[in-house]
Amino acid sequence: MQEIIVIIVSACSLLQSSQCKDFELPPFVEQMSAIQCLMNSQPMVAKIWWPKHQNWTIKRITCQERKGLGESAEKDI
């Protein structure tokens, strides 16, 4: 099984401060290394995730290595 690196956005709702969750950006066609993910994660989140989640505040952005697409956080971009 092929390993991929995904971006996980940990965010809390501005409307319900006690509601926090992790969102997983969809994997991209090209493979990223861990360093590329760290360097590119903030612009990708700003472009892809944030426009649809303006009522959320980002607490953390992380890159995680996965063995295929089976394991995931909440897939809600």
N, C-alpha and C positions, 0 to 999 in steps of 0.2 A: 504494500500500500504506500502511496506517495505521501510525503510529508509536505504540509503547506503551512504558511504563517498567516494568521488572521489578526485583524485589528478589533479590539474589544473596547467599547466606550462605556465607562461606568458613569452614570448620571442620576441626578435626583430631580424630581418634578418641582417646578417653581409654584405650581398650584397646590400640591400636597407635599409638604416638605418631608414627610416621613416615607414617601414613596421613592425608593431608589432601585435601580436595576441595571443590569449589563445588557448592552446591545452589541451584536456582532455585525460588522460590515461584511457584505458578501465578498467571497474570495475573488481576486482579480485573475484574469486570464494568464498574465505573466507571473512567474514565481518571484517572490521577494525574499531576500535574505533578511535575517533579524536586524542587521544594521540598516538596510534600506527601509524596512518597516519603521524603525525608530525615527529615521530622518524624514520620512514621507507621511507619517500617520496624522499629524496635525493638519496639514493642508487637505488631505483626503477627507478627514472628518468634517472640516469646515465646508468642503464642497459637496459632499455626498450626504452626510448624516444631519448636520445642524439645520439646514433649511427646512426639513420636515419635523424638527424637534425643538422649535424655538422656545417652548415652555419648559425646557429642561436645562439644567446647569451641569456642565461636565465636571466631574470630580477627578477622573483619571482616564488616561488612554494607555492601553497596554497592547503589546504584540504577543501572541501565543502561538506556539508550534502545535500543529495537529497532525495526526496520522489519518489523512483523508478527511471527508466531510461529515463523518458520523457524529462526532461529539461537537456540541456547540452551546453557546450562550443563546439568549433570546435573539432570534433572527428577525429583527424589526428595524429596518433602516428607515 
